[in-house]
């Protein structure tokens, strides 16, 4: 799928993102510092956390009164009942609950720990203490990707190409240790490339093959971003063939009726 040597470059110098910050302006400034002009086929992989911060998706736990359901569930999973209440508010259903583990189906369809709600690297904007501040996923990840793409295109220098945008987050995987970045929101590329009906090298028809292009991009960018204190939340990717029918992040979610493991 690489149409040229694949180049993956994290963008340095972005400040701590706050509510209301214009991510497009900050990303374009980082591209200029890196001496990168946007070309056709470029992809910007953006960490979900900075999108959520800019969109004001933080919650002060001191303002949360947990329900009886949240209190009961918190006792089972050994978590803060206020935190569990916020998780439930963002979830369509609880998938698994055990000491230290709360896996839910997020309202957008993602099956993930704690509905994707995070405490790490989240400054306290509203709460007195950082540990009382949590960060939710964007209201609409695909919408956020599309708006960011449009804003970058509108502000980019004359002649710059319109980049694709992937909003990524780290996910655990069933039966696998560790986390890998996946795509939550996608704009401007085929998030899922369907190869069914094509032929392999032996001329056999492909029956099941669909390639999660956006997840693969998120995973490789995640290695450049890091998972701790690196402070590299945007990665520029060049050299991948992203042609084909466009699809968004929702196309990557397996429908519940195809879930064979619950």
PEQUITA-V799741 format. One record per run of one state. SS is the DSSP state (H for helix, E for strand, - for the rest). FROM is the first residue (numbers start at 1). TO is the last residue. Records with the same first field share a line. If there is no record, write none. Layout:
# PEQUITA-V799741
SS = FROM-TO + FROM-TO
This chain:
# PEQUITA-V799741
- = 1-1 + 11-22 + 34-42 + 55-57 + 64-67 + 78-80 + 90-90 + 99-100 + 107-110 + 117-117 + 119-129 + 136-140 + 156-163 + 174-175 + 188-189 + 191-192 + 195-198 + 200-204 + 206-209 + 212-212 + 226-233 + 241-246 + 248-248 + 253-255 + 259-262
E = 2-10 + 43-47 + 58-60 + 91-98 + 101-106 + 111-113 + 118-118 + 133-135 + 164-173 + 176-187 + 190-190 + 193-194 + 199-199 + 205-205 + 210-211 + 234-240 + 247-247
H = 23-33 + 48-54 + 61-63 + 68-77 + 81-89 + 114-116 + 130-132 + 141-155 + 213-225 + 249-252 + 256-258
